[in-house]
């Protein structure tokens, strides 16, 4: 009996323990994987970007063209069979002038990194007529270069770093472009015997009155265009040849014009003196009374009066001065009482610019009556 009672007690206890365990919450499964001991992947090294060339010491590599049908054509240049006398070496990142073939008449070397021009490259280039060296880094051109090319007609060396006009220039030259350099000096005799030169461009340099000698231009008997704008001149250049047609002197420091300065000019048609320091005192009364003059520009000066001009003048720029009044009777090239039935006697002024002064509309009637061909007035 006792044994059965003990068995029953044991069974009850077992059931109670099972009930307790069945009510305990089960542990939740982890939502993340446990950290592993694997090593992180090794990153590949990043290749640095190509270094940009730094001026003026590091330049991009020269560009070589495909082989040419001309055996003497430098690989840095191209030779077009349609133009056998032309050598195209522009935009090639060149540091030096390549060897020029004998057959070359037209040589294009603009937009490169050339700093010096030496004679060796021109040993066989005796037939060259045209050289374009614009937009390089040229600081020096050997005198012997021009001895190799004695028949040169056109020389373009604008946008470089020359400090003086190259010496030894051939007497055959017809055009010289030296604008946008650092030129402050023209050596004595630089333009000697250049009787064929028609264009001389020296604008945007550093020329002063001392740098432009008295006799610098005297031999240029055929000169038609002279551009000395954007320099530091205080006086009108001396010795300008009498056949000149265009004289550009904008952006200098000129404050005075000699009384008879234009007297010996027989073909002068265009004069530009904008952005100088001209006042009424510095302009003699009849200095611009030149019968050949067609276009006169005196903008951005210190004028208070309209200067006297010839009846043949067609364009007059007087904007941005200090002019307070304009009197047609005073500036009219003839007396308005004269009978002008002959239209050839009527003043030819067609364009008059007066804005930027101390003037206000309307334009005086006597101005309109005098200048009957006047089509446009800016005030």
Residue pairs with C-beta under 8 A, 6 or more apart in sequence:
51 58
53 59
53 60
56 113
56 137
59 93
59 95
59 113
60 93
61 93
62 76
62 92
62 93
62 94
62 95
63 76
63 91
63 92
63 93
64 75
64 76
65 75
65 76
65 77
65 78
67 75
68 78
68 79
69 79
69 81
70 79
70 81
70 84
70 101
72 101
72 102
72 103
73 79
73 87
73 101
74 87
74 89
74 98
74 99
74 101
76 89
76 92
76 94
76 98
77 87
77 88
77 89
77 92
77 98
78 88
78 89
79 86
79 87
79 88
80 86
80 88
83 106
84 103
85 103
85 104
85 105
85 106
85 127
86 104
86 105
86 106
86 107
86 108
87 100
87 101
87 104
87 106
87 107
87 108
88 108
89 97
89 98
89 107
89 108
89 109
89 112
90 108
90 109
90 110
90 111
90 112
90 132
91 110
91 111
91 112
92 112
93 112
93 113
94 109
94 112
94 113
94 114
95 112
95 113
95 114
95 115
96 114
96 116
96 118
96 121
97 109
97 114
97 117
97 118
97 121
97 122
98 121
99 120
99 121
99 123
99 124
100 107
100 121
100 122
100 124
100 125
100 128
101 124
101 125
102 124
102 125
102 126
102 127
103 127
104 125
104 127
104 128
105 127
105 128
105 129
105 130
106 128
106 129
106 130
107 125
107 128
107 130
107 131
107 132
108 132
109 131
109 132
109 133
109 136
110 132
110 133
110 134
110 135
110 136
110 156
111 134
111 135
111 136
112 135
112 136
113 136
113 137
114 133
114 136
114 137
114 138
115 136
115 137
115 138
115 139
115 140
115 161
116 138
116 139
116 140
116 141
116 142
117 133
117 138
117 140
117 141
117 142
117 145
118 142
118 144
118 145
119 142
119 144
119 145
119 147
119 148
122 128
122 145
122 148
122 149
123 148
125 148
125 149
126 148
126 149
126 150
126 151
127 151
128 149
128 151
128 152
129 151
129 152
129 153
129 154
130 152
130 153
130 154
131 149
131 152
131 154
131 155
131 156
132 156
133 155
133 156
133 157
133 160
134 156
134 157
134 158
134 159
134 160
134 177
135 158
135 159
135 160
136 159
136 160
137 160
137 161
138 157
138 160
138 161
138 162
139 160
139 161
139 162
139 163
140 162
141 157
141 162
141 166
143 166
143 167
143 168
144 168
145 168
146 152
146 166
146 168
146 169
146 170
147 168
149 170
150 170
150 172
151 170
151 172
152 170
152 172
152 173
153 172
153 173
153 174
153 175
154 173
154 174
154 175
155 169
155 173
155 175
155 176
155 177
156 175
156 177
157 166
157 177
157 178
157 181
158 177
158 178
158 179
158 180
158 181
158 201
159 179
159 180
159 181
160 180
160 181
161 181
161 182
162 178
162 181
162 182
162 183
163 181
163 182
163 183
163 184
163 185
164 183
164 184
164 185
164 186
164 187
165 178
165 183
165 185
165 186
165 187
165 190
165 191
165 202
166 190
167 187
167 190
169 176
169 190
169 191
169 194
171 192
171 193
171 194
171 195
171 196
172 196
173 194
173 196
173 197
174 196
174 197
174 198
174 199
175 197
175 198
175 199
176 197
176 199
176 200
176 201
177 199
177 201
178 201
178 202
178 205
179 201
179 202
179 203
179 204
179 205
179 227
180 203
180 204
180 205
181 204
181 205
182 205
182 206
183 202
183 205
183 206
183 207
183 211
184 205
184 206
184 207
184 208
184 211
185 211
186 207
186 211
186 212
186 213
186 216
188 213
190 216
191 197
191 200
191 216
191 217
191 219
191 220
192 219
193 219
194 219
194 220
195 219
195 220
195 221
195 222
196 222
197 220
197 222
197 223
198 222
198 223
198 224
198 225
199 223
199 224
199 225
200 217
200 220
200 223
200 225
200 226
200 227
201 225
201 227
202 227
202 228
202 231
203 227
203 228
203 229
203 230
203 231
203 248
204 229
204 230
204 231
205 230
205 231
206 231
206 232
207 228
207 231
207 232
207 233
208 231
208 232
208 233
208 234
209 233
209 234
209 235
212 228
212 233
212 237
214 238
214 239
215 239
216 239
217 223
217 226
217 237
217 238
217 239
217 240
217 241
218 239
218 241
220 241
221 241
221 243
222 241
222 243
223 240
223 241
223 243
223 244
224 243
224 244
224 245
224 246
224 267
225 244
225 245
225 246
226 237
226 240
226 244
226 246
226 247
226 248
227 246
227 248
228 237
228 248
228 249
228 252
229 248
229 249
229 250
229 251
229 252
229 272
230 250
230 251
230 252
231 251
231 252
232 252
232 253
233 249
233 252
233 253
233 254
234 252
234 253
234 254
234 255
235 254
235 256
236 249
236 254
236 256
236 257
236 258
236 261
237 249
240 247
240 265
242 264
242 265
242 266
242 267
243 266
243 267
244 265
244 267
244 268
245 267
245 268
245 269
245 270
246 269
246 270
247 268
247 270
247 271
247 272
248 270
248 272
249 271
249 272
249 273
249 276
250 272
250 273
250 274
250 275
250 276
250 297
251 274
251 275
251 276
252 275
252 276
253 276
253 277
254 273
254 276
254 277
254 278
254 282
255 276
255 277
255 278
255 279
255 282
256 278
256 282
257 278
257 282
257 283
257 284
257 287
258 284
259 284
259 287
261 287
262 268
262 271
262 287
262 288
262 290
262 293
265 290
265 292
266 292
267 292
268 290
268 292
268 293
269 292
269 293
269 294
269 295
270 294
270 295
271 288
271 293
271 295
271 296
271 297
272 297
273 297
273 298
273 301
274 297
274 298
274 299
274 300
274 301
274 317
275 299
275 300
275 301
276 300
276 301
277 301
277 302
278 298
278 301
278 302
278 303
279 301
279 302
279 303
279 304
280 303
280 304
280 305
283 303
283 307
285 307
285 308
286 308
287 307
288 296
288 307
288 308
288 309
288 310
288 313
289 308
289 309
289 310
290 310
291 310
291 312
292 312
293 309
293 310
293 312
293 313
294 312
294 313
294 314
294 315
295 313
295 314
295 315
296 309
296 313
296 315
296 316
296 317
297 315
297 317
298 307
298 316
298 317
298 318
298 321
299 317
299 318
299 319
299 320
299 321
299 353
299 356
300 319
300 320
300 321
300 356
301 320
301 321
302 321
302 322
303 318
303 321
303 322
303 323
304 321
304 322
304 323
304 324
305 323
306 318
306 323
306 326
306 330
306 331
308 331
309 316
309 331
309 333
310 333
311 333
311 334
311 345
311 346
311 347
311 348
312 348
313 347
313 348
313 349
314 348
314 349
314 350
314 351
315 349
315 350
315 351
316 349
316 351
316 352
316 353
317 353
318 352
318 353
318 354
318 357
319 353
319 354
319 355
319 356
319 357
319 378
320 355
320 356
320 357
321 356
321 357
322 357
322 358
323 354
323 357
323 358
323 359
324 357
324 358
324 359
325 359
326 354
326 359
326 363
326 364
326 367
327 364
327 366
328 336
328 364
328 365
328 366
328 367
328 368
328 369
328 370
328 371
329 336
329 366
329 370
331 367
331 370
332 347
332 366
332 370
332 371
333 347
333 370
334 340
334 345
334 347
334 370
336 366
336 369
336 370
338 345
340 346
340 372
346 372
346 373
347 370
347 371
347 372
347 373
348 373
349 371
349 373
349 374
350 373
350 374
350 375
350 376
351 374
351 375
351 376
352 371
352 374
352 376
352 377
352 378
353 377
353 378
354 377
354 378
354 379
355 378
355 379
357 379
359 379
360 379
361 379
363 377
363 379
367 374
368 374
